[in-house]
Amino acid sequence: MKTAALITMILTLGIVTIITLYFFYRVLTTPPKEEPDSYSENDDVEERQHD
């Protein structure tokens, strides 16, 4: 393999690895969003209707 091809391959592999690790870190450190409780909205409903 020529030197230019080896340098290109190593740089590309490094950049892709850094971007992947960055987004993996963002996924692990992002706090979860508040989601509405679907059961609290249905507190006045006594029983589900069956089809």
N, CA, C and O of each residue as an XYZ file, in Angstrom:
204
protein
N       0.853     -1.173      0.000
C       0.000      0.000      0.000
C       0.897      1.234      0.000
O       1.901      1.297      0.709
N       0.512      2.194     -0.801
C       1.296      3.420     -0.886
C       1.096      4.276      0.362
O       0.107      4.134      1.082
N       2.035      5.146      0.593
C       2.016      5.993      1.784
C       0.781      6.888      1.829
O       0.168      7.046      2.885
N       0.416      7.471      0.698
C      -0.745      8.369      0.663
C      -2.028      7.615      1.009
O      -2.886      8.140      1.719
N      -2.160      6.402      0.513
C      -3.358      5.609      0.802
C      -3.404      5.225      2.280
O      -4.474      5.240      2.889
N      -2.275      4.886      2.851
C      -2.215      4.516      4.264
C      -2.569      5.710      5.156
O      -3.307      5.560      6.129
N      -2.047      6.887      4.827
C      -2.357      8.092      5.602
C      -3.845      8.417      5.503
O      -4.472      8.751      6.507
N      -4.412      8.321      4.305
C      -5.840      8.587      4.112
C      -6.688      7.605      4.906
O      -7.670      8.004      5.531
N      -6.328      6.343      4.892
C      -7.087      5.327      5.609
C      -7.027      5.572      7.118
O      -8.050      5.482      7.797
N      -5.860      5.875      7.638
C      -5.711      6.102      9.084
C      -6.451      7.369      9.515
O      -7.104      7.371     10.559
N      -6.361      8.433      8.739
C      -7.076      9.671      9.061
C      -8.590      9.453      9.037
O      -9.300      9.912      9.931
N      -9.075      8.761      8.023
C     -10.512      8.496      7.924
C     -10.987      7.643      9.091
O     -12.026      7.928      9.686
N     -10.244      6.613      9.417
C     -10.603      5.753     10.543
C     -10.595      6.536     11.853
O     -11.472      6.340     12.695
N      -9.630      7.407     12.030
C      -9.556      8.219     13.236
C     -10.720      9.195     13.345
O     -11.312      9.344     14.414
N     -11.049      9.859     12.239
C     -12.150     10.823     12.255
C     -13.475     10.125     12.537
O     -14.270     10.613     13.341
N     -13.719      9.009     11.897
C     -14.972      8.270     12.118
C     -15.052      7.776     13.559
O     -16.123      7.814     14.164
N     -13.945      7.319     14.111
C     -13.932      6.846     15.498
C     -14.211      7.996     16.469
O     -14.976      7.831     17.419
N     -13.604      9.145     16.240
C     -13.817     10.304     17.115
C     -15.274     10.762     17.053
O     -15.872     11.043     18.092
N     -15.851     10.840     15.865
C     -17.254     11.254     15.735
C     -18.173     10.251     16.414
O     -19.121     10.647     17.092
N     -17.909      8.960     16.246
C     -18.729      7.929     16.882
C     -18.652      8.027     18.400
O     -19.680      7.951     19.074
N     -17.461      8.193     18.944
C     -17.306      8.316     20.391
C     -17.971      9.583     20.922
O     -18.546      9.574     22.011
N     -17.896     10.666     20.162
C     -18.533     11.918     20.579
C     -20.045     11.746     20.704
O     -20.630     12.146     21.710
N     -20.682     11.157     19.696
C     -22.127     10.989     19.751
C     -22.531      9.936     20.782
O     -23.590     10.064     21.396
N     -21.730      8.917     20.984
C     -22.001      7.934     22.023
C     -21.947      8.596     23.397
O     -22.780      8.312     24.258
N     -20.972      9.477     23.604
C     -20.881     10.236     24.850
C     -22.102     11.131     25.039
O     -22.646     11.222     26.139
N     -22.533     11.796     23.953
C     -23.725     12.658     24.037
C     -24.967     11.862     24.410
O     -25.794     12.334     25.191
N     -25.107     10.665     23.863
C     -26.270      9.832     24.179
C     -26.245      9.421     25.647
O     -27.287      9.405     26.302
N     -25.080      9.093     26.164
C     -24.992      8.642     27.548
C     -25.149      9.773     28.557
O     -25.591      9.522     29.679
N     -24.807     10.997     28.203
C     -24.836     12.090     29.165
C     -26.049     13.002     29.025
O     -26.238     13.882     29.865
N     -26.876     12.828     28.003
C     -28.057     13.663     27.841
C     -29.123     13.221     28.838
O     -29.457     12.038     28.893
N     -29.668     14.161     29.634
C     -30.704     13.781     30.589
C     -31.998     13.410     29.857
O     -32.282     13.961     28.793
N     -32.773     12.493     30.407
C     -34.013     12.091     29.735
C     -35.036     13.229     29.762
O     -35.054     14.046     30.682
N     -35.877     13.263     28.745
C     -36.920     14.280     28.667
C     -38.088     13.890     29.560
O     -38.357     12.709     29.781
N     -38.771     14.904     30.065
C     -39.984     14.663     30.834
C     -41.083     14.246     29.869
O     -41.378     14.961     28.910
N     -41.681     13.106     30.118
C     -42.775     12.649     29.292
C     -44.049     12.657     30.118
O     -44.028     12.327     31.304
N     -45.159     13.034     29.494
C     -46.402     13.037     30.261
C     -46.810     11.619     30.644
O     -46.575     10.663     29.904
N     -47.413     11.510     31.789
C     -47.879     10.216     32.264
C     -49.234      9.941     31.635
O     -50.216     10.611     31.956
N     -49.295      8.967     30.747
C     -50.539      8.705     30.042
C     -51.619      8.182     30.985
O     -52.808      8.343     30.712
N     -51.221      7.564     32.081
C     -52.219      7.047     33.017
C     -52.870      8.170     33.813
O     -54.047      8.071     34.162
N     -52.142      9.220     34.102
C     -52.731     10.316     34.872
C     -53.806     11.047     34.072
O     -54.719     11.634     34.652
N     -53.703     11.014     32.759
C     -54.719     11.640     31.918
C     -56.006     10.826     31.887
O     -57.060     11.355     31.532
N     -55.939      9.568     32.249
C     -57.099      8.684     32.195
C     -57.601      8.322     33.585
O     -58.239      7.284     33.759
N     -57.325      9.156     34.569
C     -57.737      8.840     35.934
C     -59.252      8.794     36.093
O     -59.764      8.038     36.919
N     -59.982      9.603     35.304
C     -61.428      9.622     35.448
C     -62.108      8.451     34.736
O     -63.299      8.219     34.942
N     -61.383      7.717     33.912
C     -61.935      6.565     33.201
C     -61.837      5.355     34.139
O     -60.757      5.013     34.618
N     -62.984      4.718     34.389
C     -62.988      3.596     35.345
C     -62.535      2.289     34.723
O     -61.798      1.528     35.351
N     -62.968      2.014     33.484
C     -62.603      0.747     32.877
C     -62.455      0.956     31.378
O     -63.170      1.761     30.782
N     -61.535      0.236     30.778
C     -61.325      0.350     29.344
C     -62.452     -0.351     28.603
O     -62.987     -1.360     29.061
N     -62.794      0.196     27.470
C     -63.843     -0.433     26.651
C     -63.200     -1.499     25.791
O     -62.142     -1.280     25.202
N     -63.839     -2.645     25.720
C     -63.331     -3.749     24.907
C     -64.134     -3.790     23.619
O     -65.356     -3.644     23.630
N     -63.441     -3.988     22.518
C     -64.134     -4.065     21.219
C     -64.759     -5.423     21.008
O     -65.380     -5.662     19.972
